[in-house]
């Protein structure tokens, strides 16, 4: 039942976002330089966390009709004010600098700023419930390296965390079923869907 709810949630989010594939030729040079710097910082990192004290983060996978898999990295439940959040998700088996595929990200390549504040959701002001980045893989298991960067409420201090997460379609942990929600209940989850391999 949980997978069905997640599939419906993902379908609703994909409808909301439309086809937001990114063409590297249409991304500003400044943003591509920042993307490349963040990507290299992930590749150079040798110590990763498995979880954060500041928010919840998880990987959920669904199988697509063609037998491939879509993974979703969901960040929500902030414990502190997180302003101008940026998230970059790197599939450890892909060298993104050698392909035309852009790694999934949120708050990095688009012209939107997203903030997560505990118990406050005002999407029209950029205060969202959570963030979601997604990509595709041919494997039912995936190792992801994730960088999450944000500023404090006063925008004086910047925090950067590197996490290593595993997605496993077959052995996804069962959790209590979520309360039924309408599709519009997830309108405040900005997502990026930039796996350009399709």
ABEGO torsion letter per residue (X at the ends): XAAAAAAAAAAAAAAAAEBABBBAAABBAAAAAAAAAAAAAAAABABBBABBAABBBBBBBBBBAAGBBBBBBBBBGBABBBBGBBBBBBBAABBAAABABBBBBBGAABABBBBBBBGBBBAAAGBBABBBBBBBBABABBBBBBBBBBBBAAGABBBBBBBBBBBBAAABBBBBBBBBBBAAAAAABBBBBABAAX
